[in-house]
């Protein structure tokens, strides 16, 4: 079988791309970069660092912009510390001849690390402000950190399973908010107005005198070898479980277990004394 390419359509695309580019457009982009940076500089504290990066080869948007920041605002061009023969350096002769432009980086597509990029690290003039903490004030407790009692409840479940490295220090990393226990990917201030839908990995929910592990935790635990696993033996039981039904099991395990089918872990369950596997598959995923 052969594949036919509409050469006329491809030619039209290339023609539009060629027509789109012009030296005037490069200068328009240069002015746009300066407008953006004028506002960024206002938000940067004295001594703060600015990472300037583009995805263009044009010196007007690369070396010449860095030179402009140096002259207009007194920014110092810093050495990135990156040394590899796969990355070229900035070219002073493409701007004002400032030798510090060799501290900037150019990524060429032929070197196999992207389609082309320019990066510079600059520092704003002035000294960074250091906030001094009062020695008389006691450190404020993190209101979202787990209490010892919370840790005990969560540990009664977590300690039964083999944890991946990312969860091994959960007692120090875990937070609790609206009863949801999670290990955050980013730290937010107490009065933050930023609404984060899902911050990191949710371990589960704290309920009255107990902890109920969550679906995200099951998926993470499934990445490492586990002992407390009940493998559903038939496709019918697997389908029933996905539907939200309980399953009668033949197992010596009791309490929370990971549930799998064909050795692939996909959920939590809880085996009661009557050997019934209670269903903890999320209602929103049931079918």
VEXRO-292987 format. One record per atom (N, C-alpha, C, CB): residue in three letters; x negated, y, z negated. Coordinates in steps of 0.001 Angstrom, whole numbers, plus 500000, padded with zeros to 6 digits. Last residue first. Glycine has a CB too. Example, Ala and Ser with C-alpha at 12.3 -4.5 7.8 and 13.67 -1.06 7.14 Angstrom:
// VEXRO-292987
SER487150497750492920;SER486330498940492860;SER487100500030492130;SER485916499402494275;ALA486810494310492200;ALA487700495500492200;ALA486800496700492200;ALA488692495527490954;
//
This chain:
// VEXRO-292987
UNK519796501613463314;UNK520548501431464574;UNK521179500068464627;UNK519638501624465791;UNK518158504146461357;UNK518897502869461484;UNK519694502816462786;UNK519852502676460281;UNK517011506515460920;UNK516382505655461935;UNK517161504378462176;UNK514970505308461523;UNK518359507763458867;UNK518303508447460150;UNK517700507624461273;UNK517535509694460004;UNK517888506101456703;UNK519211506087457352;UNK519192506739458725;UNK520229506793456476;UNK514841504268456511;UNK515547505562456507;UNK516856505512457281;UNK514657506645457095;UNK514886501265454664;UNK514632501840455980;UNK515446503126456085;UNK514999500831457133;UNK515239499877452407;UNK514765501242452238;UNK514399501865453585;UNK513562501273451296;UNK517322497351451170;UNK516882498055452369;UNK516483499503452065;UNK517984498028453423;UNK516350494625449140;UNK517105495862449295;UNK516481496706450406;UNK517146496653447962;UNK516457491337449395;UNK515588492427449813;UNK516447493662450063;UNK514773492043451086;UNK517119489171446782;UNK517715489978447840;UNK516789491150448125;UNK519144490472447444;UNK516522487576444593;UNK515846487352445882;UNK516571488020447052;UNK515725485860446150;UNK517495488433442236;UNK518318487452442942;UNK517796487155444343;UNK519747487942443027;UNK515762490449441480;UNK515641489139440845;UNK516453488056441521;UNK516050489233439423;UNK514854492168444597;UNK515470492063443272;UNK515328490641442729;UNK516962492466443332;UNK512534493837446425;UNK513088492503446184;UNK513579492429444744;UNK512029491390446467;UNK512732496463448597;UNK512601496126447178;UNK513309494803446920;UNK513186497255446272;UNK510730497931451229;UNK511902497240450741;UNK511693496944449262;UNK512169495939451548;UNK509503500081453820;UNK509494499605452440;UNK510789498845452179;UNK509328500788451435;UNK508286499328457186;UNK509187499917456200;UNK508833499456454792;UNK510638499558456521;UNK506602498078458979;UNK507399499191459492;UNK508269499860458433;UNK508268498708460611;UNK503879496052459940;UNK504577496740458857;UNK505328497948459400;UNK503587497174457759;UNK503778493186461695;UNK503658494627461897;UNK504519495354460858;UNK504084495023463347;UNK504212490462461657;UNK503010490975460982;UNK502777492477461187;UNK501801490218461471;UNK506773490173462648;UNK505651489699463461;UNK504346490354462996;UNK505901489996464963;UNK507609492775460592;UNK508141491785461528;UNK507034491450462511;UNK509426492312462271;UNK507627493768457117;UNK507043493688458453;UNK507847492693459297;UNK505542493267458379;UNK507638495844454294;UNK508405494943455146;UNK507807494972456548;UNK509915495340455172;UNK506135495980451144;UNK506138496451452513;UNK506835495405453372;UNK504692496730453021;UNK508001496211448077;UNK507120495504449000;UNK507145496229450341;UNK507548494008449160;UNK508918496682444710;UNK508684497269446028;UNK507668496450446825;UNK508198498718445887;UNK510082493627443163;UNK509817495056443201;UNK509567495535444619;UNK508632495395442323;UNK508378490514443669;UNK509464491292443094;UNK509078492772443115;UNK509785490819441644;UNK507590487442445351;UNK507360488865445117;UNK508601489507444515;UNK506970489577446425;UNK508212484950446111;UNK507917485134444692;UNK507669486596444341;UNK506711484303444301;UNK510891484391448428;UNK509593484960448089;UNK509450485071446581;UNK509411486337448749;UNK513107484350450648;UNK512492483263449879;UNK511073483705449563;UNK512512481885450670;UNK515952486593450819;UNK514574486188451091;UNK514168485002450223;UNK513618487361450858;UNK518551488225452466;UNK518224487198451484;UNK516852486629451815;UNK519304486074451461;UNK518738491688452978;UNK518348490388453527;UNK518035489439452381;UNK517124490524454480;UNK520977494421453731;UNK520087493686452845;UNK519822492311453445;UNK520691493563451417;UNK521012496667456609;UNK521574495618455764;UNK520518495048454825;UNK522172494504456623;UNK520242498478458539;UNK520454498967457185;UNK520984497931456217;UNK521381500104457218;UNK519392497772461002;UNK520768498265460938;UNK521105498797459542;UNK521750497150461328;UNK516970496695460478;UNK516994497977461185;UNK518378498610461132;UNK516559497793462641;UNK517939494310459403;UNK517243495269458543;UNK517221496645459180;UNK515814494801458254;UNK519006493074461642;UNK519897493399460524;UNK519259494452459613;UNK520235492125459715;UNK516664492711463104;UNK517702493595463635;UNK518680494013462540;UNK518456492907464779;UNK515386490878461386;UNK514750492145461736;UNK515785493143462232;UNK513665491930462800;UNK517145488743461453;UNK516928489448460189;UNK516283490819460418;UNK516049488602459255;UNK516868488085464184;UNK518176488455463650;UNK518024489232462338;UNK519043487197463431;UNK514265487311464439;UNK514664488534465117;UNK516008489020464590;UNK514732488313466632;UNK512853486083461333;UNK513633485938462575;UNK513991487301463153;UNK514916485122462318;UNK511288486660459041;UNK510963485486459871;UNK511704485412461211;UNK511259484248459097;UNK509641489505457900;UNK510944488975458301;UNK510745487854459315;UNK511844490097458893;UNK507299489409455461;UNK507432489381456910;UNK508770488740457271;UNK506249488610457565;UNK506449491426452859;UNK507399490375453246;UNK507631490490454744;UNK508756490492452450;UNK503520492097451065;UNK504248492251452318;UNK505226491088452484;UNK503269492324453522;UNK501127492719449349;UNK502538492773448977;UNK503385493090450219;UNK502773493837447859;UNK498680492916450642;UNK499117491615450113;UNK500617491586449817;UNK498339491278448841;UNK497284494484453590;UNK498093494496452378;UNK498464493079451955;UNK499356495332452589;UNK494903496357455397;UNK495408495036455017;UNK496113495111453671;UNK494261494007454964;UNK496091499503456762;UNK495076498668456115;UNK495718497359455665;UNK494427499409454904;UNK498271500707457885;UNK497017500805458627;UNK495903499950458020;UNK496571502248458687;UNK500430500663456229;UNK500366499624457256;UNK499083499646458059;UNK501523499759458183;UNK500240502969454808;UNK499744501747454176;UNK499613500614455189;UNK500670501324453034;UNK501553504653456656;UNK500132504842456365;UNK499533503585455747;UNK499930506039455426;UNK504158503661456607;UNK503434503690457877;UNK501931503842457651;UNK503951504833458760;UNK504799504063453906;UNK504788502707454464;UNK503977502653455754;UNK506223502222454724;UNK504756506861453798;UNK503769506094453038;UNK503675504672453579;UNK504132506075451538;UNK506998507460455328;UNK505673507862455813;UNK504575507091455100;UNK505463509369455622;UNK509066506497453669;UNK508778505826454936;UNK507400506199455486;UNK509850506168455960;UNK508244506495450096;UNK508861506950451326;UNK508379506223452569;UNK508622508395451487;UNK509103505087446859;UNK508163505359447949;UNK508889505685449250;UNK507238504164448159;UNK510376506511444050;UNK510822505736445211;UNK509907506052446395;UNK512320506053445562;UNK509962506304440612;UNK509442506848441862;UNK509846505915443002;UNK507887507022441800;UNK511784507209437602;UNK511255506262438586;UNK510787507010439827;UNK512322505205438963;UNK513165508958435940;UNK512335507912435341;UNK511859506857436327;UNK513089507245434246;UNK515033510041438504;UNK515064509960437047;UNK514317508714436563;UNK516520509944436539;UNK512589510308441161;UNK513958510290440663;UNK513905510096439152;UNK514803509164441352;UNK510480511542443567;UNK510617511304442127;UNK512083511381441748;UNK509785512325441305;UNK509772510047446662;UNK510616510967445898;UNK510651510551444428;UNK512049511007446483;UNK506719509896448650;UNK508030509431448219;UNK508753510489447407;UNK507898508156447410;UNK504584510883450105;UNK504442509598449419;UNK505785509036448997;UNK503544509745448206;UNK504090512474453142;UNK505000512325452006;UNK504833510936451408;UNK506476512563452436;UNK501314514182454273;UNK501943512862454172;UNK502837512810452943;UNK500874511741454110;UNK501614517499455648;UNK500820516333455263;UNK501623515051455246;UNK500210516551453915;UNK504480519001455586;UNK503113519352455228;UNK502367518113454751;UNK503095520446454142;UNK507010519848457538;UNK506353518614457100;UNK504881518918456849;UNK506518517470458160;UNK507956522486457680;UNK508886521361457749;UNK508248520095457195;UNK509345521132459192;UNK507396525375455955;UNK506717524239456575;UNK507647523037456526;UNK505360523927455863;UNK507789528695456002;UNK508597527486455907;UNK507916526363456685;UNK510035527734456441;UNK506270531132454084;UNK506125530287455265;UNK506900528995455065;UNK504636529988455554;UNK506192532592451889;UNK507467532621452592;UNK507424531770453858;UNK507845534055452939;UNK504626531684448826;UNK504558531766450290;UNK505952531732450899;UNK503708530617450856;UNK504114531666446147;UNK505203532505446632;UNK505190532655448153;UNK505127533870445984;UNK501894529898445914;UNK503160529598445235;UNK504333530384445813;UNK503034529893443753;UNK500199529257449049;UNK500374529955447774;UNK501765529731447221;UNK500112531450447938;UNK499347526032450349;UNK500143527248450450;UNK500236527930449083;UNK501553526931450996;UNK497057524076452088;UNK497473524593450783;UNK498203525912450973;UNK496254524774449839;UNK497735521409454375;UNK497278522776454119;UNK497800523219452766;UNK497748523750455239;UNK498514518849453953;UNK497471519053454959;UNK496884520448454819;UNK498030518845456386;UNK499267517388450735;UNK499357518449451746;UNK498197518453452725;UNK499432519785451073;UNK500912514617449902;UNK499530515078449949;UNK499463516107451065;UNK498511513888450183;UNK503904514613447861;UNK503200514596449137;UNK501739515004448950;UNK503891515531450145;UNK507102514059446630;UNK505674513954446340;UNK504930513801447664;UNK505372512750445378;UNK509956515898445978;UNK509220515187447020;UNK507727515228446693;UNK509499515808448425;UNK511168517533444131;UNK511103516100443817;UNK510363515284444879;UNK512503515551443651;UNK510531520069445010;UNK511908519586445170;UNK511961518070445068;UNK512492520045446518;UNK507281518949445174;UNK508152520096445390;UNK509539519573445736;UNK507599521032446517;UNK504081518060444189;UNK505498517710444137;UNK506318518985444281;UNK505851516966442808;UNK500949516756445463;UNK501794517841444971;UNK503237517330444914;UNK501677519120445887;UNK497785515048445213;UNK499239515059445429;UNK499914516277444795;UNK499858513784444866;UNK495098515030444494;UNK495514515773445681;UNK497026515965445789;UNK495018515072446905;UNK494678513458442285;UNK494178514834442261;UNK494713515677443408;UNK492674514832442303;UNK495911511074443023;UNK496243511673441725;UNK495783513129441643;UNK495607510863440589;UNK494759510259445445;UNK496081510891445468;UNK496420511575444146;UNK497144509856445793;UNK492379509258446473;UNK492326510268445409;UNK493667510991445271;UNK491203511286445690;UNK493089507533448541;UNK492461506975447340;UNK492438507964446174;UNK491048506534447658;UNK494063508289450961;UNK495004508317449836;UNK494370507887448515;UNK496186507423450137;UNK491977507997452736;UNK492641509308452679;UNK493593509421451488;UNK493409509561453974;UNK491332505275452596;UNK490450506262451961;UNK491156507599451771;UNK489182506460452797;UNK494352503387451879;UNK493295503869452771;UNK492506504966452084;UNK493886504384454104;UNK495016501086449244;UNK495150502428449788;UNK494026502736450778;UNK495158503457448659;UNK496974498344448554;UNK495643498754448984;UNK495768500092449707;UNK494983497671449906;UNK499332498590445816;UNK498971498439447226;UNK497527498860447481;UNK499915499259448105;UNK499961499194443263;UNK500223497817443684;UNK499733497532445107;UNK501709497526443590;UNK499685501856442789;UNK498603500979442349;UNK498813499519442748;UNK498452501073440856;UNK502143502984443615;UNK500946503131444447;UNK499858502126444093;UNK500398504532444318;UNK503918502373441437;UNK504139501856442792;UNK502838501860443589;UNK505212502690443522;UNK502813503519439215;UNK503433502196439064;UNK503709501547440411;UNK504731502304438271;UNK502114506082440066;UNK501090505043439998;UNK501654503640439848;UNK500168505323438861;UNK504454507505439704;UNK503993507265441065;UNK502980506116441086;UNK503370508547441660;UNK504521507460436887;UNK505631506908437660;UNK505203506576439095;UNK506805507895437675;UNK502097508723436258;UNK502354507365435785;UNK503459506707436606;UNK502735507376434296;UNK502452511234437392;UNK501387510364437901;UNK501608508912437483;UNK500019510848437404;UNK504482512251435749;UNK504744512021437171;UNK503722511047437750;UNK504716513353437951;UNK503037512444433374;UNK504189511545433431;UNK504539511217434885;UNK505404512175432715;UNK501192514383434077;UNK500716513038433723;UNK501842512016433799;UNK500108513037432313;UNK502496516133436974;UNK502219516017435546;UNK501701514601435270;UNK503501516330434691;UNK501205517282440073;UNK501889516232439325;UNK501511516285437846;UNK501552514853439910;UNK501562520731440994;UNK500728519569440708;UNK501497518550439859;UNK499432520001439987;UNK502946523000441316;UNK503322521874442176;UNK502503520622441911;UNK503176522264443620;UNK501872524950439711;UNK503230524478439394;UNK503659523275440232;UNK504222525602439594;UNK498733524905438407;UNK499416524754439685;UNK500810524184439421;UNK498603523832440658;UNK498146527147435732;UNK498380525777436189;UNK499134525773437511;UNK499160524980435132;UNK495701529641435659;UNK497117529322435796;UNK497294527919436355;UNK497818530346436696;UNK493196529929433268;UNK493531529531434634;UNK494994529093434695;UNK492596528390435123;UNK493484532683431062;UNK493410531244431286;UNK493834530932432722;UNK494301530477430268;UNK491583535614430858;UNK492811534960431307;UNK492578533472431547;UNK493336535626432587;UNK489087536500430279;UNK490030536356429169;UNK491292535601429564;UNK490405537717428635;UNK487711536857432577;UNK487279535757431713;UNK488293535490430608;UNK485911536067431103;UNK489251537472435677;UNK489097537876434278;UNK488727536673433423;UNK490391538531433750;UNK487465537206438666;UNK488498536669437783;UNK488219537089436348;UNK488569535129437893;UNK486922539382441325;UNK486439538838440061;UNK487605538383439196;UNK485596539878439313;UNK486662539049444725;UNK487592539269443623;UNK487078538590442362;UNK488997538748443981;UNK484586540639446862;UNK484678539447446015;UNK485584539768444830;UNK483258538979445528;UNK484512541707450180;UNK484991541981448818;UNK485145540675448051;UNK486337542750448849;UNK481619541824452206;UNK482883541166451865;UNK483237541463450408;UNK482793539628452105;UNK480300544842453472;UNK480181543710452568;UNK481551543151452239;UNK479450544115451289;UNK479817545785456964;UNK480280545969455593;UNK480121544705454773;UNK481727546410455582;UNK480962544847460225;UNK480058545602459373;UNK480666545785457982;UNK479737546967460004;UNK481872541495461060;UNK482217542908460927;UNK481273543594459953;UNK483672543071460462;UNK480274539208463164;UNK480562539627461789;UNK480784541126461733;UNK479419539223460840;UNK481026536606465534;UNK480616537970465186;UNK481017538298463752;UNK481241538992466162;UNK480410534169467839;UNK480721534382466419;UNK480154535739466031;UNK480129533231465505;UNK481799533102470930;UNK480881533973470195;UNK481360534093468756;UNK480781535378470864;UNK482172531137473836;UNK482398531294472397;UNK481344532222471808;UNK482371529920471680;UNK483831529998476733;UNK482845530922476169;UNK483186531134474701;UNK482823532288476947;UNK484218527221479006;UNK484629528012477852;UNK483477528911477417;UNK485082527096476686;UNK485338524537480932;UNK484656525818480919;UNK485158526703479807;UNK484821526513482239;UNK486525522148480612;UNK486657522769481930;UNK485955524124482014;UNK488122522934482274;UNK484465519758478785;UNK485562520699478975;UNK485534521304480361;UNK485508521795477931;UNK481942518574478926;UNK482579518830477619;UNK483647519898477772;UNK481527519269476556;UNK480339518124481226;UNK481223517069480726;UNK481856517307479382;UNK480488515834480657;UNK478857519894482609;UNK478203519248481474;UNK479101518249480766;UNK477741520285480495;UNK480443521087484467;UNK479558520018484947;UNK478827519297483814;UNK478544520589485915;UNK481741523157483077;UNK482457521905483355;UNK481549520767483798;UNK483495522140484410;UNK479922524727480414;UNK480153524570481845;UNK480814523223482133;UNK478830524697482623;UNK480137526958477920;UNK480403525548478190;UNK480757525420479678;UNK481564524991477268;UNK478059529172476241;UNK478815528930477475;UNK478920527427477703;UNK478139529630478699;UNK477734531239473356;UNK477679529919474004;UNK478549529882475248;UNK478121528821473029;UNK475448533670471914;UNK476779533214472324;UNK476627531945473141;UNK477531534310473140;UNK472866534352471657;UNK473435533597470526;UNK474860533124470830;UNK473432534464469249;UNK472254535967473716;UNK471838534569473868;UNK472310533715472692;UNK470313534479474001;UNK472880538442472836;UNK473922537732473593;UNK473536536281473864;UNK474195538447474916;UNK470672539618471814;UNK471476538823470887;UNK472600538074471601;UNK472061539719469805;UNK469640541266473814;UNK469102539900473687;UNK469907539013472739;UNK467673539960473208;UNK471594543179475911;UNK471370542908474486;UNK470877541468474318;UNK472679543144473657;UNK472302543827478488;UNK470924543409478241;UNK470605543119476796;UNK470004544442478728;UNK474959544277478813;UNK474116545456478630;UNK472669545101478328;UNK474664546311477522;UNK475663541676480926;UNK476307542738480140;UNK475356543928480054;UNK476695542229478705;UNK474169539893482180;UNK475534540019482684;UNK476317541076481919;UNK476253538680482601;UNK471827539711480804;UNK471814540525482026;UNK473195540673482636;UNK470875539918483046;UNK472387537876478720;UNK472327539324478438;UNK472417540186479692;UNK471046539652477706;UNK474427535179478775;UNK473437535824479630;UNK473431537344479389;UNK473726535511481121;UNK474766532537476321;UNK475210533721477023;UNK474067534399477772;UNK475841534688476053;UNK473687529110476965;UNK473832530309476135;UNK474290531477476993;UNK472501530654475421;UNK475151525797477336;UNK474292526900477758;UNK474525528090476833;UNK474566527288479243;UNK475144522532476167;UNK475779523845476051;UNK474769524912476438;UNK476318524089474607;UNK473698520297476233;UNK474945520262476990;UNK475676521600476952;UNK475848519168476453;UNK471589520362474554;UNK471306520671475953;UNK472549520618476831;UNK470271519716476489;UNK472272522067471506;UNK472427520885472344;UNK472179521278473788;UNK473835520252472175;UNK472928523521468565;UNK471824523309469488;UNK472018521990470219;UNK470473523328468744;UNK474477525948466685;UNK474704524772467537;UNK473564524669468539;UNK476084524858468274;UNK474279528272465322;UNK473564527122464770;UNK473731525860465582;UNK474017526867463379;UNK475312530665466118;UNK476260529607465748;UNK475575528411465101;UNK477028529147466971;UNK474243533794465066;UNK473812532528465662;UNK474767531431465200;UNK472329532187465269;UNK476281536703465604;UNK475656535684464763;UNK475250534465465569;UNK476596535272463647;UNK476235540045466192;UNK476382538761466886;UNK475606537717466093;UNK475869538842468379;UNK478015542430464359;UNK476758541709464533;UNK477038540376465209;UNK476041541497463172;UNK479890545300465323;UNK479842543884465000;UNK478441543318465246;UNK480881543115465824;UNK480428547976465832;UNK479250547624465046;UNK479167546169464638;UNK479208548452463839;UNK482448548738467480;UNK482792548503466083;UNK481598548090465220;UNK483851547449466003;UNK481247549315469974;UNK482433550049469546;UNK482677549937468049;UNK483643549552470295;UNK479045547541470206;UNK478864548993470321;UNK480025549774469708;UNK478705549382471783;UNK480152544984469770;UNK478926545382469092;UNK478770546902469085;UNK477715544729469760;UNK482296544949471505;UNK482545544823470066;UNK481338545293469269;UNK482889543370469699;UNK480825545094473932;UNK481761546164473562;UNK482064546139472071;UNK483065546036474361;UNK479540542643473914;UNK478751543880473875;UNK479615545061473448;UNK478117544160475252;UNK481782541027474161;UNK480971540932472947;UNK480104542181472796;UNK480087539662472977;UNK482594541764476729;UNK483488542021475596;UNK482697541979474288;UNK484647540986475563;UNK480448540834478248;UNK480726542277478213;UNK481686542656477090;UNK481301542730479547;UNK480520538030477924;UNK479398538809477395;UNK479724540295477269;UNK478185538631478282;UNK483665537937478806;UNK482804537169477904;UNK481695538055477314;UNK482184535967478652;UNK484974539301480703;UNK485772538878479542;UNK484935538156478497;UNK486909537976479990;UNK482959539753482537;UNK483737540906482084;UNK484559540580480847;UNK484650541393483196;UNK482049537241483246;UNK481266538000482253;UNK482033539201481704;UNK479953538475482873;UNK484257534585483663;UNK484005535977484017;UNK483212536699482926;UNK485325536700484270;UNK485084532078483096;UNK483659532237483366;UNK483280533712483534;UNK483272531450484618;UNK487400531376480409;UNK487062531941481708;UNK485549532029481853;UNK487708533332481887;UNK488582531006477971;UNK488506529857478886;UNK488239530364480302;UNK489826529009478842;UNK487042532330474968;UNK487860532426476175;UNK487731531136476977;UNK487442533650477035;UNK486728533520471650;UNK486593532423472602;UNK487529532638473781;UNK486882531072471924;UNK485356534661468724;UNK485906535098470007;UNK485651534004471034;UNK485276536456470465;UNK485788534880465435;UNK485442533887466443;UNK486131534309467732;UNK485867532430466005;UNK484580537017463028;UNK485509536916464145;UNK484979535870465123;UNK485700538298464848;UNK484336537472459510;UNK483830536917460766;UNK484949536782461795;UNK483171535552460521;UNK483862540290457264;UNK484577539132457789;UNK484036538701459145;UNK486060539437457899;UNK482739542601456457;UNK481953541395456241;UNK482620540139456771;UNK481677541231454788;UNK485929543942455794;UNK484487544193455964;UNK483693542935455616;UNK484024545387455075;UNK488616541953457230;UNK487978542648456128;UNK486514542938456446;UNK488093541828454845;UNK490757542413459965;UNK489570541735459452;UNK488912542565458359;UNK488570541461460585;UNK492736543880461093;UNK493140542885460089;UNK491955542184459435;UNK494041541853460725;UNK491482545433462977;UNK492170546099461868;UNK492497545119460744;UNK493455546768462366;UNK490661543552464845;UNK489643544215464016;UNK490283544884462809;UNK488861545256464843;UNK493059542974466149;UNK492432541950465304;UNK491416542565464356;UNK491757540880466166;UNK493500545288467653;UNK494418544971466553;UNK493805543944465602;UNK495752544445467104;UNK491374545133469434;UNK491578546367468663;UNK492482546116467464;UNK492181547468469554;UNK491851542675470652;UNK490781542787469661;UNK490889544062468836;UNK489432542739470348;UNK493922543340472421;UNK494126542319471389;UNK493101542492470271;UNK494028540897471996;UNK492630545215474039;UNK493836545588473296;UNK494098544623472150;UNK495046545631474228;UNK490595543645475134;UNK490245544758474249;UNK491446545209473416;UNK489706545936475069;UNK492092541902476714;UNK491286541365475614;UNK490947542478474618;UNK489987540710476157;UNK493100543722478579;UNK494029543025477686;UNK493282542451476483;UNK494770541900478443;UNK490785544421479934;UNK491490545447479153;UNK492463544817478165;UNK492240546409480083;UNK490279541925481122;UNK489304542521480216;UNK489966543571479320;UNK488148543149481011;UNK492474541636482786;UNK492318540705481657;UNK491331541263480639;UNK491843539318482153;UNK491835543634484606;UNK493093543715483848;UNK493014542825482616;UNK494302543305484732;UNK489521542600485662;UNK489434543822484867;UNK490700544052484052;UNK489173545020485770;UNK490633540437487035;UNK489644540196485983;UNK489536541413485069;UNK488266539860486596;UNK492181541795488911;UNK492864541011487877;UNK491916540690486721;UNK493429539707488477;UNK490203542919490492;UNK491081543805489738;UNK491795543050488626;UNK492100544460490667;UNK489179540665491677;UNK488341541378490719;UNK489178542334489875;UNK487231542146491447;UNK491613538036491715;UNK490952539183492325;UNK490103539845491254;UNK491987540192492937;UNK493873535349492280;UNK492644535857491673;UNK492131537057492442;UNK491571534764491619;UNK495999534727493935;UNK496291535250492596;UNK495056535919491990;UNK496787534120491674;UNK494935533553496177;UNK495528534888496312;UNK495745535551494960;UNK496851534802497059;UNK494201531115495062;UNK493172532003495591;UNK493698533428495688;UNK492692531516496966;UNK496716530046494416;UNK495729530248493366;UNK494646531221493813;UNK495105528917492960;UNK497905529900496907;UNK498501530790495910;UNK497501531090494793;UNK499784530163495325;UNK496236527982498076;UNK496284529326498656;UNK496844530316497647;UNK497134529337499943;UNK496797525705496582;UNK495453526282496544;UNK495454527720497043;UNK494491525441497380;UNK499486525366497367;UNK499138525586495959;UNK497772526249495854;UNK499147524253495176;UNK499243524928500102;UNK499989526099499629;UNK499642526438498186;UNK501491525858499757;UNK497892522498500113;UNK497237523683500654;UNK497915524959500180;UNK497228523635502173;UNK499835520816499135;UNK498623521036498342;UNK497906522290498804;UNK497684519826498436;UNK501636520949501279;UNK502053521426499955;UNK500844521723499087;UNK502956520392499265;UNK500083519808503322;UNK500548521186503478;UNK500971521778502143;UNK501710521248504468;UNK499655517218502496;UNK498517518130502551;UNK498958519578502669;UNK497616517772503714;UNK501077515066500671;UNK501578516180501466;UNK500504517264501479;UNK502937516729500898;UNK499718511879500921;UNK499679513163500221;UNK500169514241501165;UNK498245513488499706;UNK500550508522500513;UNK500491509666501399;UNK500565510951500589;UNK501622509611502435;UNK498945505601499745;UNK499636506752499181;UNK499459507942500114;UNK499107507080497758;UNK499493502210500756;UNK498744503460500821;UNK499600504586500254;UNK498311503776502281;UNK499164498807500000;UNK500000500000500000;UNK499128501244500000;UNK500947500005498787;
//
